[in-house]
Amino acid sequence: MLESIALTANLACRRALERAGFVPAPGPARHTLPDGRELDSVWYRHEGAASACTRP
């Protein structure tokens, strides 16, 4: 299973994940960056075989 996170406001990224077979998954609504900033986020998961857009 692959997991990914996208910023809530980044609709292009979210659409790309969904086109690649990712589906929304439970996860924290806020993501903390290494510099301490917190951003609204959406989590995704992909349970199928690795797609062509992923690297090993």
Secondary structure, DSSP 8 states (H G I E B T S, - for coil): -EEEEEETT-HHHHHHHHHTT-EEE---SEEE-TTS-EEEEEEEEE-SS--TT---
